[in-house]
Amino acid sequence: MDKKQILIVDDEVDFTEIVSTLLDFHNFQADTINDPKQVVEALQKKHYDLIVTDLMMPGMDGFQLVETLRGDPKYHNIPVIVLSAKLLSDEERKRLLVSNVSFLTKPFEPQGLVEKITQMLA
């Protein structure tokens, strides 16, 4: 069985490495990007089954990234999980729900992330 391809987007290198290691351990193929502006370019080169992203990043935040993905017919169906320590306002929560994005709060339970990914890819 082919490993599911996961793209992890976060400006913190240590965080992307930890999540990548976790997902590799659970038999996913995880790639990391630390500059959200590089995501579309990465998607043009490789198919990803799911994207895990932070919200608070310099240059392009997670909301802008999700809007970019959802606005492009080639990428609008890719499942997205947002991992963030940010407390969401009602409006921000609605923006994510309307965009069909799952949200997990940092710090997160590693097994909870694996279960959420497995559920979204089922």
TIBATI-896859 format. One record per residue: residue number from 1; y, x, z of N, C-alpha, C in turn. Coordinates in Angstrom, 1 decimal. Atoms other than C-alpha are relative to their C-alpha. Layout:
% residues N
NODE    k     npy     npx     npz    capy    capx    capz     cpy     cpx     cpz
NODE  NUM       Y       X       Z       Y       X       Z       Y       X       Z
...
//
This chain:
% residues 122
NODE    k     npy     npx     npz    capy    capx    capz     cpy     cpx     cpz
NODE    1    -1.2     0.8     0.0     0.0     0.0     0.0     1.2     0.9     0.0
NODE    2    -1.2    -0.8     0.0     3.4     1.3    -0.9     0.9    -0.2     1.2
NODE    3    -0.9     0.1    -1.1     5.8     2.0     1.9     1.3    -0.7    -0.4
NODE    4    -1.3     0.7     0.2     8.9    -0.3     2.1     1.1     1.0     0.1
NODE    5    -1.2    -0.9     0.1    12.1     1.5     1.2     1.2    -0.6     0.8
NODE    6    -1.1     0.4    -0.9    14.8     1.3     3.9     1.1     1.0    -0.1
NODE    7    -1.2    -0.9     0.0    18.3     2.6     3.6     0.8    -0.2     1.3
NODE    8    -0.7     0.1    -1.3    20.1     3.4     6.9     1.4     0.6    -0.3
NODE    9    -1.4    -0.4     0.3    23.9     3.6     6.7     0.8     0.0     1.4
NODE   10    -0.8    -0.2    -1.2    25.9     4.9     9.7     0.7     1.3    -0.1
NODE   11    -0.8    -1.3     0.1    28.7     7.5    10.0    -0.5     1.0     1.1
NODE   12     0.6    -0.9    -1.0    26.8     9.0    13.0    -1.3     0.6    -0.5
NODE   13     1.2    -0.7     0.5    24.3    11.6    11.7    -1.2    -0.1     1.0
NODE   14     1.1     0.0    -1.0    22.3    11.7    15.0    -0.6    -1.4     0.0
NODE   15     0.6     1.3    -0.1    21.9     7.9    14.9    -0.9    -0.3    -1.2
NODE   16     0.8     0.2     1.2    20.7     7.8    11.3    -1.3     0.8     0.1
NODE   17     1.2    -0.8    -0.2    18.2    10.6    12.1    -1.0    -0.7     0.9
NODE   18     0.9     0.7    -1.0    16.8     8.7    15.1    -0.6    -1.2    -0.6
NODE   19     0.6     1.2     0.6    16.4     5.4    13.2    -0.9     0.4    -1.1
NODE   20     0.9    -0.4     1.1    14.9     7.2    10.2    -1.3     0.5     0.6
NODE   21     1.3    -0.4    -0.6    12.3     8.9    12.5    -0.8    -1.2     0.5
NODE   22     0.7     1.2    -0.5    11.5     5.6    14.2    -0.7    -0.8    -1.2
NODE   23     0.6     0.8     1.1    11.0     3.8    10.8    -1.1     0.8    -0.7
NODE   24     1.1    -0.8     0.6     9.0     6.7     9.3    -1.3    -0.1     0.9
NODE   25     1.1     0.1    -0.9     6.7     6.5    12.4    -0.7    -1.3    -0.2
NODE   26     0.6     1.3     0.2     6.2     2.8    11.6    -0.3    -0.3    -1.4
NODE   27     0.5     0.1     1.4     5.2     3.5     8.0     1.0    -0.6    -1.0
NODE   28    -1.0     0.4     1.0     8.5     2.7     6.3     0.5     1.3    -0.6
NODE   29    -0.6    -1.2     0.6    10.2     5.2     3.9     1.5    -0.2     0.2
NODE   30    -1.4     0.2    -0.3    13.7     5.6     5.3     0.9     1.1    -0.5
NODE   31    -1.1    -1.0     0.5    16.7     7.3     3.6     1.2    -0.3     0.8
NODE   32    -1.2     0.1    -0.8    20.0     7.9     5.3     1.2     0.3    -0.8
NODE   33    -1.3    -0.3     0.6    23.6     7.8     4.2     1.0    -0.1     1.1
NODE   34    -1.0     0.0    -1.0    26.5     8.7     6.4     1.4    -0.3    -0.5
NODE   35    -1.3     0.4     0.6    29.3     7.6     4.1    -0.3    -1.3    -0.8
NODE   36     0.4     1.2     0.7    29.1     3.9     3.2     0.5    -0.1    -1.4
NODE   37    -0.5     0.1     1.4    31.1     4.5     0.0    -1.1     0.5    -1.0
NODE   38     1.1    -0.5     0.8    27.9     6.2    -1.3    -1.1    -1.0    -0.2
NODE   39     1.1     0.9     0.0    25.7     3.2    -0.9    -0.3    -0.6    -1.4
NODE   40     0.2     0.6     1.3    26.2     1.6    -4.3    -0.6     1.0    -1.0
NODE   41     0.5    -1.0     0.8    25.6     4.9    -6.0    -1.5     0.3     0.3
NODE   42     1.4    -0.2    -0.4    22.3     5.3    -4.0    -0.8    -1.1    -0.5
NODE   43     0.7     1.1     0.5    21.3     1.8    -5.0    -0.2     0.0    -1.5
NODE   44     0.1    -0.2     1.5    21.8     2.7    -8.7    -1.1     0.9    -0.3
NODE   45     1.0    -1.0     0.2    19.3     5.5    -8.3    -1.4    -0.4     0.5
NODE   46     1.3     0.3    -0.7    16.6     3.9    -6.1     0.1    -1.4     0.5
NODE   47     0.1     1.3    -0.6    15.4     0.5    -5.1    -0.3     0.1     1.5
NODE   48     0.2     0.2    -1.5    15.7    -0.4    -1.4    -0.4    -1.4     0.3
NODE   49     0.5     1.3    -0.4    13.8    -3.3     0.2     0.9    -0.6     1.0
NODE   50    -0.9     0.5    -1.1    16.3    -3.5     3.1     1.0     1.1     0.4
NODE   51    -1.1    -0.9    -0.4    19.5    -2.0     4.4     0.3    -0.2     1.5
NODE   52    -0.4     0.0    -1.3    20.3    -1.2     8.0     1.4     0.7     0.1
NODE   53    -1.3    -0.6     0.0    24.0    -0.6     8.6     0.8    -0.2     1.3
NODE   54    -0.9     0.2    -1.1    26.6    -0.1    11.3     1.2    -0.8    -0.5
NODE   55    -1.2     0.7     0.4    29.8    -2.2    11.3     1.2     0.9     0.0
NODE   56    -1.2    -0.8    -0.2    32.3     0.3    12.6    -0.1     1.4    -0.6
NODE   57     0.1    -1.2     0.7    32.6     3.1    10.1     1.4     0.3    -0.7
NODE   58    -1.3    -0.3     0.7    35.6     5.0     8.6    -0.1    -0.2    -1.5
NODE   59     0.0     0.1     1.5    36.6     4.4     5.0    -0.4    -1.3    -0.5
NODE   60     0.5     1.3     0.4    34.5     1.3     4.5    -0.8    -0.5     1.1
NODE   61     0.8     0.5    -1.2    33.3    -0.8     7.4    -1.2    -0.8    -0.5
NODE   62     1.2     0.8     0.3    30.0    -2.8     7.5     0.3    -1.3    -0.7
NODE   63    -0.4     1.2     0.6    31.8    -6.0     6.6     0.3     0.2    -1.5
NODE   64    -0.4    -0.3     1.4    33.2    -4.5     3.4    -1.3     0.4    -0.8
NODE   65     1.2    -0.4     0.7    29.8    -3.0     2.6    -0.8    -1.2    -0.3
NODE   66     0.7     1.3     0.2    28.1    -6.4     3.0     0.6    -0.8    -1.1
NODE   67    -0.7     0.8     1.0    30.8    -8.1     0.9    -0.3     0.7    -1.4
NODE   68     0.2    -0.7     1.2    30.3    -5.4    -1.8    -1.4    -0.3    -0.6
NODE   69     1.4     0.3     0.3    26.5    -6.0    -1.8    -0.2    -1.4    -0.5
NODE   70     0.2     1.4     0.3    26.7    -9.7    -1.8     0.8    -0.5    -1.3
NODE   71    -0.8     0.3     1.2    29.3    -9.7    -4.6    -0.6     0.5    -1.3
NODE   72     0.6    -0.6     1.2    27.0    -7.8    -7.0    -1.4    -0.6    -0.2
NODE   73     1.3     0.7     0.3    24.1    -9.8    -8.6    -1.2     1.0     0.1
NODE   74     1.1    -1.0     0.0    22.0    -6.6    -8.7    -0.5     0.2     1.5
NODE   75     0.3    -0.3    -1.4    22.1    -6.2    -4.9     0.1    -1.1     1.0
NODE   76    -0.3     1.1    -0.9    23.0    -9.6    -3.4    -1.2    -0.5     0.8
NODE   77     1.2     0.5    -0.7    19.4   -10.3    -2.4    -0.6     1.0     0.9
NODE   78     0.6    -1.0    -0.9    18.7    -7.1    -0.5     0.3    -0.5     1.5
NODE   79    -0.2     0.4    -1.4    18.2    -8.1     3.2     0.8     1.1     0.7
NODE   80    -0.8    -0.9    -0.7    20.7    -6.5     5.5    -0.1    -0.3     1.5
NODE   81    -0.1     0.1    -1.5    20.5    -5.8     9.3     1.2     0.8     0.4
NODE   82    -1.1    -0.7    -0.6    23.7    -4.9    11.1    -0.4     0.4     1.4
NODE   83     0.2    -0.5    -1.4    23.3    -2.7    14.2     1.4     0.5     0.4
NODE   84    -1.3    -0.4    -0.4    26.5    -2.4    16.1     0.2    -0.3     1.5
NODE   85    -0.4     0.2    -1.4    28.0    -2.0    19.6     1.2    -1.0     0.0
NODE   86    -1.2     0.9     0.1    31.0    -4.2    18.4    -0.4    -1.4     0.5
NODE   87     0.1     1.4    -0.4    31.4    -7.5    20.2     0.7    -0.8    -1.1
NODE   88    -0.5     0.7     1.1    31.8    -9.9    17.4     0.8    -1.3     0.4
NODE   89    -0.7     1.2    -0.2    34.4   -12.6    17.3    -0.8    -1.1    -0.7
NODE   90     0.7     1.1     0.6    33.3   -16.1    16.2     0.2     0.1    -1.6
NODE   91    -0.2    -0.1     1.4    34.9   -15.5    12.8    -0.9     1.1    -0.6
NODE   92     0.8    -1.1     0.5    33.1   -12.1    12.3    -1.5    -0.5     0.0
NODE   93     1.4     0.4    -0.1    29.8   -13.7    13.4    -0.3    -1.0    -1.2
NODE   94     0.2     0.9     1.1    30.3   -16.5    10.8     0.0     0.8    -1.4
NODE   95     0.0    -0.8     1.2    31.1   -13.9     8.1    -1.4     0.6    -0.3
NODE   96     1.3    -0.6     0.2    27.7   -12.2     8.7    -1.0    -1.1    -0.3
NODE   97     1.0     1.1     0.2    25.8   -15.6     8.9     0.1    -0.5    -1.4
NODE   98    -0.2     0.4     1.4    27.4   -16.7     5.6    -0.6     0.9    -1.0
NODE   99     0.5    -1.1     0.8    26.3   -13.4     4.1    -1.5     0.2     0.2
NODE  100     1.5    -0.1    -0.2    22.7   -13.9     5.3    -0.3     1.3     0.6
NODE  101     0.2    -1.3    -0.6    22.9   -10.8     7.5    -0.5    -0.2     1.4
NODE  102     0.5     0.1    -1.4    20.9   -10.3    10.7     0.8     1.0     0.8
NODE  103    -0.8    -0.9    -0.9    22.7    -8.7    13.7    -0.8     0.4     1.2
NODE  104     0.6    -0.5    -1.3    21.3    -6.5    16.5     1.0     0.8     0.7
NODE  105    -1.0    -0.7    -0.8    23.4    -5.1    19.3    -0.5     1.4     0.4
NODE  106     0.3    -1.3    -0.6    23.5    -1.4    20.1     0.4     0.0     1.4
NODE  107     1.3    -0.6     0.3    21.9    -0.1    22.1    -1.0    -1.0    -0.2
NODE  108     1.0     1.0     0.4    18.9    -1.8    20.6    -1.4     0.5     0.5
NODE  109     1.3    -0.3    -0.3    15.3    -1.9    21.5    -0.8     0.4    -1.3
NODE  110     0.6    -0.5     1.3    13.4     0.2    18.9    -1.1    -0.9    -0.5
NODE  111     1.1     0.9     0.5    10.4    -2.2    18.7     0.7    -1.3    -0.5
NODE  112    -0.7     1.2     0.5    12.9    -5.1    18.3     0.5     0.2    -1.4
NODE  113    -0.5    -0.4     1.4    14.4    -3.3    15.2    -1.2    -0.1    -1.0
NODE  114     1.2     0.0     0.9    10.9    -2.7    13.7    -0.5    -1.4    -0.2
NODE  115     0.5     1.4     0.1     9.9    -6.3    14.4     0.9    -0.8    -1.0
NODE  116    -0.9     0.7     0.8    13.1    -7.6    12.8    -0.1     0.4    -1.5
NODE  117     0.2    -0.5     1.3    12.6    -5.4     9.7    -1.3    -0.6    -0.6
NODE  118     1.2     0.5     0.4     9.0    -6.5     9.4     0.1    -1.5    -0.3
NODE  119    -0.2     1.5     0.2    10.0   -10.2     9.7     0.8    -0.2    -1.2
NODE  120    -0.8     0.2     1.2    12.7    -9.9     7.1    -0.6     0.4    -1.3
NODE  121     0.7    -0.4     1.2    10.4    -8.2     4.6    -1.2    -0.8    -0.3
NODE  122     1.2     0.8     0.2     7.6   -10.7     5.1     0.2    -1.1    -1.1
//
